[in-house]
Amino acid sequence: MNAVPEHVDVLIIGAGLSGIGAAHHLQTAFPGKSYLILEARHTLGGTWDLFRYPGVRSDSDMQTLGYRFRPWTQAKAIADGPSILTYLRETAAEAGIDRRIRYGHSVDQVSWSSEQQRWTVEAGREGSAGTLRFTCDFLISCTGYYRYDEGHNPGFEGIERFAGPIVHPQHWPEELDYQGKRVVVVGSGATAVTLVPAMAAEAAHVTMLQRSPTYIISRPTEDAIANWLRKVLGNRAAYPITRWKNVLLSTLVYQLSQRRPRVIKKLIRSGLERQLPAGYDIDTHFTPRYKPWDQRLCLVPDGDLFTAIRDGRASIVTDHIDHFTDNGIQLRSGEHLDADIVVLATGLTLRLLGDMKVIVDDQPVDLSATLAYKGMMLSGVPNVAFTIGYTNASWTLKADLVSEYVCRVLAYMDAHGYTQAVPINDDPSIGTRPLLDFAAGYVQRSVDMLPKSGTRAPWRLGMSYAHDLVTLRHRRIDDGVLRFTRPPRSGGPAQRDGSTGQDDVVGVEVSELPLGQQNPGPAVSA
Ligand SMILES: Cc1cc2nc3c(=O)[nH]c(=O)nc-3n(C[C@H](O)[C@H](O)[C@H](O)COP(=O)(O)OP(=O)(O)OC[C@H]3O[C@@H](n4cnc5c(N)ncnc54)[C@H](O)[C@@H]3O)c2cc1C
């Protein structure tokens, strides 16, 4: 362990989409602050580098999956994985963020000291027995929401008997040859519906084996309005307009799905009837038992999945796996699916804060016993924020807002000489509920381990961009729940605001500060 830890003002953990975005917001708002990004892997991009299966792509539009501060300039609104990775790499390189990343540093433990008013961060380094220590004033966790080392494996009976390759999309073997092979893709989520048409282009046949159906809608790969606006107005001016168009459209669909599910169900069904062969059994294969948007709606660009089904290159089987055999899968219905290759698109294993052990003043923090403040800070845990995106809209919409909010908190602390900001729940009338109110399997399997959401603001994790935009960008930082502390006088305890006779500073909004102390905000506004 290094005897003298390296100190930075802000430490970001994770160099995926969220970490790079957080760094960009931070250095734009505070060119003078020092920061580092610790990244466990040897490259940036997170999800968009890890997943390399055939056809990997976004399932939301790039005008909202792209950053607010950096327009997405390509014609395709539904982009392939490599293009998204290039966008992230270019964002990091252009802003010099890549020089601040320490690769191969996997953070195992973070400990807050109230006495020192700082975090000590311990990171293991691959191939090295020792641990490196860093200290920082503020910590931003951008570690994503799932385990990288393994996806969810439901543990199918007899799986070891299967003679062919069994592949998980999270660890796609580059050399896998599926040309002319019979492939079974187990799953019905975004990954399965991406893989099926992509593999069907070369395989003998691809069967998507699902236990239950998912709502699937087709959407053009290119957004004609966005491309027209880009031509007329240029990238920079067109981007926020398209972004807002897409935000409003997806909000409308989401709200309608919640309030008038029958209308949306009917619309989805008529889309399916148009694109699937006449007489196709839509009830069995495409009609879920839940309401649209109780789980994420799956999107297929230009109806590629339906084309593969129409062409006879792909099919869907809705059944339960009884057991694996040496040459395929025996279903409960009695049918046997012959297969040369099986792909387990059975989902992710959820995890928050990158499995880090969190300690506050020598006490380990039980994350499941904390409440999430504004969906990004933890009750009783000072100077830390984490990024979780929306489940009903693009991740980046929320990631950008989290970063902006953190910058506002930092500006507020700087302006008032505070060294600690901690959300405290002392309102007994606040009830708790699961953090993610989402029926998807990967959420339901692990929701008990996550922090809780409160029944009221500011403890509720909202899923509305418009609401968050107002709350996070414009509402006052000092809301009485986020409590601030000044550094301890030599030898004395830290001074909690309100007990120091310095209430005069409480309530000053960042917008009221002298210009130099305000967060100037990104160049492009949406
Ligand atoms: C296949 C797939 C497709 C998706 N498509 C979309 C989409 O179209 N639209 C959408 O909105 N969302 C989509 N998502 C969700 C997607 O994960 C987010 O959009 C976004 O990429 C998340 O970025 P992130 O940086 O928060 O997390 P990640 O991309 O997961 O990056 C986290 C980074 O943190 C690092 N890390 C984790 N723990 C530690 C630790 N302890 N120490 C150091 N480093 C650590 C990881 O190595 C990784 O580099 C998709 C997800 C998947 C899996």
The ligand as an SDF file (V2000), in Angstrom:
LIG
                    3D

 53 58  0  0  0  0  0  0  0  0999 V2000
  -26.1530   -4.4590  -24.1430 C   0  0  0  0  0  0  0  0  0  0  0  0
  -26.6600   -3.2000  -23.5190 C   0  0  0  0  0  0  0  0  0  0  0  0
  -27.3020   -2.2490  -24.3080 C   0  0  0  0  0  0  0  0  0  0  0  0
  -27.7680   -1.0710  -23.7260 C   0  0  0  0  0  0  0  0  0  0  0  0
  -28.4210   -0.1620  -24.5100 N   0  0  0  0  0  0  0  0  0  0  0  0
  -28.8840    0.9740  -23.9520 C   0  0  0  0  0  0  0  0  0  0  0  0
  -29.5780    1.9440  -24.7340 C   0  0  0  0  0  0  0  0  0  0  0  0
  -29.7820    1.7970  -25.9200 O   0  0  0  0  0  0  0  0  0  0  0  0
  -30.0190    3.0570  -24.1130 N   0  0  0  0  0  0  0  0  0  0  0  0
  -29.8200    3.2620  -22.7810 C   0  0  0  0  0  0  0  0  0  0  0  0
  -30.2350    4.2820  -22.2860 O   0  0  0  0  0  0  0  0  0  0  0  0
  -29.1680    2.3700  -22.0340 N   0  0  0  0  0  0  0  0  0  0  0  0
  -28.6960    1.2350  -22.5550 C   0  0  0  0  0  0  0  0  0  0  0  0
  -28.0360    0.3300  -21.7880 N   0  0  0  0  0  0  0  0  0  0  0  0
  -27.7370    0.6500  -20.4040 C   0  0  0  0  0  0  0  0  0  0  0  0
  -26.2570    1.1050  -20.3930 C   0  0  0  0  0  0  0  0  0  0  0  0
  -25.5390    0.3320  -19.5600 O   0  0  0  0  0  0  0  0  0  0  0  0
  -26.1540    2.5900  -20.1510 C   0  0  0  0  0  0  0  0  0  0  0  0
  -26.7270    3.2700  -21.2260 O   0  0  0  0  0  0  0  0  0  0  0  0
  -24.7180    3.1120  -20.0100 C   0  0  0  0  0  0  0  0  0  0  0  0
  -23.8400    2.5700  -20.9460 O   0  0  0  0  0  0  0  0  0  0  0  0
  -24.2400    2.9120  -18.6190 C   0  0  0  0  0  0  0  0  0  0  0  0
  -23.0410    3.6160  -18.5040 O   0  0  0  0  0  0  0  0  0  0  0  0
  -22.2690    3.6740  -17.1280 P   0  0  0  0  0  0  0  0  0  0  0  0
  -21.0150    4.3910  -17.3890 O   0  0  0  0  0  0  0  0  0  0  0  0
  -23.1710    4.1940  -16.0750 O   0  0  0  0  0  0  0  0  0  0  0  0
  -22.0010    2.1520  -16.7530 O   0  0  0  0  0  0  0  0  0  0  0  0
  -21.1000    1.1090  -17.5100 P   0  0  0  0  0  0  0  0  0  0  0  0
  -21.1740    1.2470  -18.9600 O   0  0  0  0  0  0  0  0  0  0  0  0
  -21.4710   -0.2180  -16.9300 O   0  0  0  0  0  0  0  0  0  0  0  0
  -19.6110    1.4930  -17.0650 O   0  0  0  0  0  0  0  0  0  0  0  0
  -19.2030    1.3300  -15.7280 C   0  0  0  0  0  0  0  0  0  0  0  0
  -17.6960    1.3660  -15.6810 C   0  0  0  0  0  0  0  0  0  0  0  0
  -17.2990    1.3310  -14.3180 O   0  0  0  0  0  0  0  0  0  0  0  0
  -16.2480    0.3980  -14.1400 C   0  0  0  0  0  0  0  0  0  0  0  0
  -16.2970   -0.1050  -12.7660 N   0  0  0  0  0  0  0  0  0  0  0  0
  -17.3090   -0.7820  -12.1720 C   0  0  0  0  0  0  0  0  0  0  0  0
  -17.0060   -1.0740  -10.9050 N   0  0  0  0  0  0  0  0  0  0  0  0
  -15.7730   -0.5640  -10.6720 C   0  0  0  0  0  0  0  0  0  0  0  0
  -14.9180   -0.5360   -9.5310 C   0  0  0  0  0  0  0  0  0  0  0  0
  -15.2680   -1.0960   -8.3600 N   0  0  0  0  0  0  0  0  0  0  0  0
  -13.6990    0.0700   -9.6470 N   0  0  0  0  0  0  0  0  0  0  0  0
  -13.3270    0.6630  -10.8230 C   0  0  0  0  0  0  0  0  0  0  0  0
  -14.0960    0.6610  -11.9290 N   0  0  0  0  0  0  0  0  0  0  0  0
  -15.3150    0.0630  -11.8520 C   0  0  0  0  0  0  0  0  0  0  0  0
  -16.5200   -0.6610  -15.1780 C   0  0  0  0  0  0  0  0  0  0  0  0
  -15.3550   -1.4050  -15.4740 O   0  0  0  0  0  0  0  0  0  0  0  0
  -17.0510    0.1710  -16.3550 C   0  0  0  0  0  0  0  0  0  0  0  0
  -16.0220    0.5840  -17.1990 O   0  0  0  0  0  0  0  0  0  0  0  0
  -27.5760   -0.8510  -22.3330 C   0  0  0  0  0  0  0  0  0  0  0  0
  -26.9380   -1.8280  -21.5590 C   0  0  0  0  0  0  0  0  0  0  0  0
  -26.4890   -2.9910  -22.1310 C   0  0  0  0  0  0  0  0  0  0  0  0
  -25.8320   -4.0110  -21.2550 C   0  0  0  0  0  0  0  0  0  0  0  0
  1  2  1  0
  2  3  1  0
  2 52  2  0
  3  4  2  0
  4  5  1  0
  4 50  1  0
  5  6  2  0
  6  7  1  0
  6 13  1  0
  7  8  2  0
  7  9  1  0
  9 10  1  0
 10 11  2  0
 10 12  1  0
 12 13  2  0
 13 14  1  0
 14 15  1  0
 14 50  1  0
 15 16  1  0
 16 17  1  0
 16 18  1  0
 18 19  1  0
 18 20  1  0
 20 21  1  0
 20 22  1  0
 22 23  1  0
 23 24  1  0
 24 25  2  0
 24 26  1  0
 24 27  1  0
 27 28  1  0
 28 29  2  0
 28 30  1  0
 28 31  1  0
 31 32  1  0
 32 33  1  0
 33 34  1  0
 33 48  1  0
 34 35  1  0
 35 36  1  0
 35 46  1  0
 36 37  1  0
 36 45  1  0
 37 38  2  0
 38 39  1  0
 39 40  1  0
 39 45  2  0
 40 41  1  0
 40 42  2  0
 42 43  1  0
 43 44  2  0
 44 45  1  0
 46 47  1  0
 46 48  1  0
 48 49  1  0
 50 51  2  0
 51 52  1  0
 52 53  1  0
M  END
$$$$
